[in-house]
Amino acid sequence: MKATEDLFVLIKSLTKSEKRHFKLFSGLQTGKKKYLQLFDVILAQEKYDEPAIIKQMKAEKLTINFSVAKAYLFESILNSLEIFHSNKSIDAQIRKQISHIKILTARNQYAASRKLVARAKKTAEEFDLFSYAIELSVIEESIIMNQHELSYLEKTREQRYLDENNLINKLKNFQEYRKLAAWLMVRGEKLGRARSRNLMKMGDEKINHNLLTNPSNALSDRALISYYFQNGTHRHFKNDNSGSLKHFMALKHFIEKKPQYRQIYFYTYLYTLNNILSVGAGILKFKKTLEVLSALKNLKHHFPVVNANIQLRYYSQLSQNFISYKRYAEAVNSAAEIEKWLEQNRRHKLNTLHEISLQINLMIIYFMASKYKLCLQHINYVLNNELQDIAYDKYGFVRLLNLLVHFELGNFDLLPGVAQSAYRYFYKHNRLYKFENLILNFIQNKVPIMHTLNDRIDAFKNLKKEFKKIARDPMEKLAVEYFDFVFWLDSKIQNKPISEFIRKKHP
């Protein structure tokens, strides 16, 4: 997104209530408020068009200092939003209280300000907002000094510094979990699940494993939440889905114990529900996955763009679980609804990585339904929107599926080039494992010499034997966790469309 579009995106993200509040907030200001006209002009646009705005606002003489007018409007909207949402989160309430404390202190109203300090400190410590708690302790000491309460200052000094050190230690402990979280996220998003023992060990020296060994190492609820989450993440990378699920389920129950935690740790709770569905596919009973899916679908935020991304995760997990539990008829039935939703919600800033995951699920659904042209449309969409240095396993799978789709469509003249492109991708990103080599070798060397139906059936029988050999290695089996590769092989051996083969196996 261009910097010049920031104002446009901000205005378009406003809810009806936020727009109404901005107009009321602006109404309290003095002057002509020409920036409100600029607000209305930008709001009316479907796509940001700065020359059209300048032309329309020429008579208002805003165009002389147009960049200043945009900056002023941008800041005015942010000020309005700050006031509008001032009581919607714990940390916003504490920031507001700190502001009030400073106002009272400046007017020498020390007794009133100390009452507010005590109230704000209690809230900050209850919800592990360490930085605020430390800041409030410093403010409190300053107020006591201004009151010249020397005996009280002397009496409480040691205890106050002990309390502050305790907060600092908790903050440092949480910082260690944050460092771990950042590393695990980078490794997970770039590499996906480990497909080799070397990859399993990669970067382990950067991980403070003591943080993951025992929940007692977490010195606060905030750190404990991170302990469960990072343990779940780390075990998923190591292909220990049962261990991963255990930690994510524990985290879900921990957050649900306190009603406020769902608000304070909203995104952690969202990611936890999402991860339970990801790692629990095939482990949980399908009825349990429906319960978690329902919790995910009904999760609500006050920002529409966040709600859109929650629904994106819901549809991604819904389709993935239909595939994992081989409920293909339901998967096909859901595809039209998902496609319609995607089209209607592209105006929101959807998370690209999660949209890619959903697109991959749609590819698999259409492939299993023998709708290869629709499958190819989604493959092309994903490959044309490839993210840099991220999700190698997902893009690798898409490239393999691309080969199978072109084979099914009879695009034999395109297959060599598509295979060569896939080879370069796997080689560049060190993802050329046994399974990838098996498919590439089959497409490049076996397909060209399959002249008769018997040739074809024999070739697929041999491919299935080779696949079964390498699938004994759990690392290689991960290559086809996205869809049932054996189904496709069996459909080829029996010379039937995969959709017909699936209907007989899973009516």
ZAMARGU-4260 file (C-alpha; in steps of 0.2 Angstrom, whole numbers, plus 5000, padded with zeros to 4 digits):
<rodrens>
0) 5000/5000/5000 | 5007/5017/4995 | 5009/5030/5009 | 4997/5042/5000 | 4983/5029/5002
5) 4985/5028/5021 | 4971/5041/5024 | 4959/5032/5012 | 4962/5015/5020 | 4959/5023/5037
10) 4943/5031/5032 | 4936/5016/5023 | 4940/5005/5039 | 4928/5016/5050 | 4912/5008/5056
15) 4896/5018/5056 | 4898/5022/5075 | 4915/5028/5072 | 4910/5039/5058 | 4896/5047/5068
20) 4908/5050/5083 | 4921/5058/5071 | 4907/5070/5065 | 4901/5074/5083 | 4919/5076/5089
25) 4923/5088/5074 | 4908/5098/5078 | 4915/5103/5095 | 4930/5111/5086 | 4929/5129/5080
30) 4933/5136/5063 | 4926/5132/5046 | 4932/5113/5047 | 4936/5111/5028 | 4944/5095/5032
35) 4927/5087/5035 | 4923/5091/5017 | 4939/5082/5012 | 4933/5067/5023 | 4917/5066/5014
40) 4925/5067/4997 | 4937/5053/5001 | 4923/5043/5009 | 4913/5043/4993 | 4927/5036/4983
45) 4928/5017/4979 | 4946/5018/4974 | 4958/5031/4980 | 4960/5045/4966 | 4970/5059/4972
50) 4969/5070/4956 | 4950/5069/4957 | 4950/5074/4975 | 4962/5089/4971 | 4950/5094/4957
55) 4935/5093/4967 | 4942/5102/4982 | 4950/5116/4971 | 4937/5129/4976 | 4940/5126/4995
60) 4959/5131/4992 | 4964/5115/5002 | 4975/5110/4987 | 4988/5123/4991 | 4993/5113/5006
65) 4985/5097/5002 | 4998/5086/5011 | 4995/5097/5027 | 4976/5095/5025 | 4978/5076/5024
70) 4989/5075/5039 | 4978/5086/5049 | 4963/5075/5044 | 4972/5059/5048 | 4977/5065/5065
75) 4959/5071/5069 | 4952/5054/5065 | 4965/5046/5076 | 4961/5058/5090 | 4942/5054/5088
80) 4946/5035/5088 | 4956/5036/5104 | 4942/5045/5113 | 4929/5033/5106 | 4938/5017/5111
85) 4945/5024/5127 | 4935/5012/5138 | 4936/4997/5127 | 4952/4989/5133 | 4960/4987/5150
90) 4976/4996/5144 | 4966/5010/5137 | 4958/5013/5153 | 4975/5013/5162 | 4982/5026/5150
95) 4967/5037/5153 | 4969/5035/5172 | 4988/5040/5170 | 4983/5055/5161 | 4970/5060/5174
100) 4983/5057/5188 | 4995/5069/5179 | 4981/5082/5177 | 4977/5081/5196 | 4995/5081/5201
105) 4999/5097/5191 | 4985/5105/5201 | 4992/5099/5218 | 4977/5087/5221 | 4988/5074/5228
110) 4976/5064/5238 | 4964/5062/5223 | 4979/5057/5212 | 4985/5044/5224 | 4968/5036/5225
115) 4968/5035/5206 | 4986/5028/5207 | 4981/5014/5219 | 4966/5009/5208 | 4976/5009/5192
120) 4991/5000/5200 | 4979/4986/5206 | 4972/4984/5188 | 4989/4984/5180 | 4996/4971/5192
125) 4980/4960/5191 | 4982/4959/5172 | 5001/4958/5171 | 5003/4975/5163 | 5020/4977/5170
130) 5026/4992/5161 | 5011/5002/5167 | 5013/4995/5185 | 5031/5001/5186 | 5027/5018/5178
135) 5013/5020/5191 | 5025/5016/5205 | 5037/5029/5199 | 5022/5042/5198 | 5017/5037/5216
140) 5034/5040/5223 | 5035/5057/5214 | 5018/5062/5222 | 5024/5057/5239 | 5040/5067/5237
145) 5029/5082/5232 | 5019/5080/5247 | 5035/5080/5258 | 5029/5064/5267 | 5047/5060/5272
150) 5043/5047/5286 | 5031/5038/5274 | 5044/5038/5260 | 5057/5031/5272 | 5046/5018/5279
155) 5040/5011/5262 | 5055/5014/5252 | 5063/4996/5253 | 5046/4987/5251 | 5042/4998/5236
160) 5059/4994/5227 | 5056/4975/5231 | 5039/4976/5223 | 5047/4985/5208 | 5060/4972/5206
165) 5047/4959/5207 | 5038/4967/5192 | 5054/4970/5183 | 5058/4951/5185 | 5041/4946/5178
170) 5044/4958/5164 | 5061/4951/5160 | 5053/4933/5161 | 5039/4938/5149 | 5052/4946/5137
175) 5061/4929/5136 | 5045/4921/5131 | 5042/4935/5118 | 5060/4932/5110 | 5055/4913/5109
180) 5038/4917/5101 | 5047/4928/5088 | 5059/4915/5083 | 5046/4901/5082 | 5035/4912/5072
185) 5049/4916/5059 | 5054/4897/5058 | 5036/4891/5057 | 5030/4904/5044 | 5045/4902/5033
190) 5048/4883/5034 | 5032/4875/5039 | 5033/4858/5047 | 5050/4849/5048 | 5052/4837/5033
195) 5070/4832/5038 | 5079/4828/5054 | 5092/4842/5050 | 5077/4854/5048 | 5070/4848/5065
200) 5087/4853/5073 | 5088/4869/5064 | 5089/4884/5075 | 5086/4874/5091 | 5102/4882/5099
205) 5092/4899/5098 | 5078/4892/5109 | 5079/4893/5127 | 5071/4876/5131 | 5070/4879/5149
210) 5056/4890/5146 | 5046/4876/5138 | 5050/4862/5151 | 5039/4867/5165 | 5024/4879/5168
215) 5032/4885/5184 | 5046/4894/5174 | 5032/4906/5169 | 5032/4920/5182 | 5015/4927/5178
220) 4999/4923/5169 | 5004/4932/5154 | 5020/4922/5153 | 5011/4906/5157 | 4999/4910/5142
225) 5015/4911/5131 | 5022/4895/5139 | 5007/4885/5132 | 5006/4894/5116 | 5025/4892/5112
230) 5025/4874/5117 | 5010/4870/5106 | 5019/4879/5091 | 5036/4871/5094 | 5028/4853/5096
235) 5018/4856/5080 | 5034/4861/5070 | 5042/4845/5077 | 5027/4835/5070 | 5021/4830/5088
240) 5003/4835/5085 | 4996/4826/5100 | 5008/4836/5111 | 5004/4852/5102 | 4985/4849/5104
245) 4987/4846/5123 | 4995/4863/5126 | 4983/4873/5115 | 4968/4865/5123 | 4976/4869/5140
250) 4978/4887/5134 | 4960/4888/5128 | 4954/4882/5145 | 4965/4894/5154 | 4960/4909/5145
255) 4941/4904/5147 | 4943/4904/5166 | 4943/4923/5167 | 4930/4932/5156 | 4942/4947/5155
260) 4956/4937/5147 | 4946/4934/5131 | 4946/4953/5129 | 4964/4956/5134 | 4971/4941/5125
265) 4959/4942/5111 | 4971/4938/5097 | 4980/4924/5107 | 4962/4916/5110 | 4959/4918/5091
270) 4975/4910/5086 | 4973/4896/5099 | 4956/4891/5092 | 4963/4891/5075 | 4978/4880/5080
275) 4967/4868/5089 | 4958/4865/5073 | 4975/4864/5063 | 4984/4852/5074 | 4969/4842/5080
280) 4963/4837/5062 | 4962/4819/5063 | 4965/4818/5081 | 4949/4826/5089 | 4932/4818/5085
285) 4923/4828/5071 | 4910/4833/5084 | 4923/4842/5094 | 4930/4851/5079 | 4913/4857/5076
290) 4912/4864/5093 | 4928/4873/5091 | 4923/4879/5074 | 4907/4887/5081 | 4918/4896/5094
295) 4929/4903/5081 | 4914/4908/5070 | 4906/4917/5084 | 4921/4926/5090 | 4918/4945/5087
300) 4928/4961/5087 | 4923/4979/5086 | 4933/4982/5070 | 4925/4975/5054 | 4942/4971/5046
305) 4946/4960/5061 | 4929/4951/5060 | 4932/4948/5041 | 4949/4940/5045 | 4941/4929/5059
310) 4928/4923/5046 | 4943/4920/5034 | 4951/4908/5047 | 4934/4900/5050 | 4931/4896/5032
315) 4949/4890/5030 | 4948/4878/5045 | 4930/4872/5040 | 4936/4867/5023 | 4952/4860/5030
320) 4943/4849/5042 | 4930/4843/5029 | 4946/4837/5019 | 4955/4830/5034 | 4939/4820/5039
325) 4936/4815/5021 | 4919/4823/5021 | 4921/4828/5003 | 4902/4830/4999 | 4901/4843/5012
330) 4917/4851/5006 | 4911/4853/4988 | 4894/4860/4995 | 4904/4873/5005 | 4915/4879/4991
335) 4902/4890/4982 | 4898/4899/4999 | 4917/4901/5002 | 4919/4908/4984 | 4905/4920/4987
340) 4911/4926/5004 | 4929/4929/4997 | 4922/4940/4983 | 4912/4950/4994 | 4926/4953/5007
345) 4941/4957/4997 | 4938/4975/5000 | 4944/4971/5018 | 4963/4969/5021 | 4963/4950/5022
350) 4978/4941/5029 | 4987/4935/5014 | 4994/4919/5022 | 4977/4914/5028 | 4969/4917/5011
355) 4983/4907/5003 | 4978/4892/5015 | 4960/4894/5010 | 4964/4895/4992 | 4974/4878/4994
360) 4959/4870/5002 | 4948/4876/4988 | 4961/4868/4975 | 4960/4851/4984 | 4941/4852/4985
365) 4940/4855/4966 | 4953/4842/4962 | 4944/4829/4972 | 4928/4834/4963 | 4937/4832/4946
370) 4934/4851/4943 | 4951/4853/4936 | 4949/4870/4927 | 4942/4878/4943 | 4957/4870/4953
375) 4969/4877/4940 | 4961/4895/4943 | 4965/4894/4961 | 4983/4887/4958 | 4986/4902/4946
380) 4980/4914/4959 | 4991/4908/4972 | 5007/4906/4961 | 5004/4924/4955 | 5003/4931/4972
385) 5018/4922/4979 | 5024/4928/4996 | 5043/4931/4998 | 5053/4920/5010 | 5037/4912/5018
390) 5026/4896/5017 | 5038/4886/5007 | 5029/4870/5011 | 5012/4877/5005 | 5019/4884/4989
395) 5028/4868/4986 | 5012/4858/4988 | 5004/4870/4975 | 5017/4867/4963 | 5015/4848/4964
400) 4996/4849/4963 | 4999/4861/4947 | 5008/4846/4939 | 4994/4834/4943 | 4981/4846/4937
405) 4990/4849/4920 | 4991/4830/4918 | 4972/4828/4921 | 4968/4841/4909 | 4979/4833/4896
410) 4991/4848/4894 | 5006/4836/4891 | 5015/4850/4880 | 5015/4861/4896 | 5021/4848/4908
415) 5040/4849/4905 | 5040/4867/4908 | 5029/4866/4923 | 5040/4852/4930 | 5056/4862/4927
420) 5049/4877/4936 | 5044/4866/4951 | 5061/4858/4951 | 5069/4876/4952 | 5058/4881/4966
425) 5062/4865/4977 | 5080/4866/4973 | 5081/4885/4978 | 5072/4882/4994 | 5081/4866/4999
430) 5064/4857/4998 | 5069/4843/4986 | 5064/4828/4996 | 5061/4810/4991 | 5042/4813/4987
435) 5046/4829/4977 | 5059/4819/4967 | 5047/4804/4965 | 5033/4815/4957 | 5045/4826/4946
440) 5053/4810/4940 | 5036/4802/4936 | 5030/4818/4926 | 5047/4820/4917 | 5052/4802/4913
445) 5036/4791/4914 | 5022/4801/4907 | 5030/4803/4890 | 5031/4784/4887 | 5013/4780/4893
450) 5006/4776/4876 | 4992/4764/4880 | 4980/4762/4894 | 4990/4747/4901 | 5006/4758/4900
455) 4997/4771/4911 | 4990/4758/4924 | 5007/4749/4925 | 5015/4766/4928 | 5003/4771/4942
460) 5005/4754/4950 | 5024/4756/4951 | 5022/4774/4957 | 5011/4768/4971 | 5024/4755/4976
465) 5037/4768/4976 | 5026/4780/4986 | 5023/4767/4999 | 5041/4764/5001 | 5045/4782/5005
470) 5029/4785/5015 | 5036/4773/5029 | 5047/4788/5033 | 5035/4800/5043 | 5045/4815/5037
475) 5040/4810/5019 | 5022/4806/5023 | 5020/4824/5028 | 5022/4829/5010 | 5004/4823/5006
480) 4996/4829/5023 | 4986/4841/5012 | 4976/4828/5003 | 4975/4809/5000 | 4988/4805/4987
485) 4984/4787/4987 | 4966/4791/4982 | 4972/4799/4967 | 4984/4784/4963 | 4970/4772/4965
490) 4958/4781/4954 | 4971/4781/4940 | 4975/4763/4943 | 4956/4759/4941 | 4954/4771/4927
495) 4940/4781/4935 | 4938/4800/4939 | 4944/4803/4957 | 4927/4811/4961 | 4918/4794/4956
500) 4931/4784/4966 | 4928/4795/4981 | 4909/4794/4980 | 4910/4775/4982 | 4923/4776/4996
505) 4914/4790/5005 | 4896/4791/5000
</rodrens>
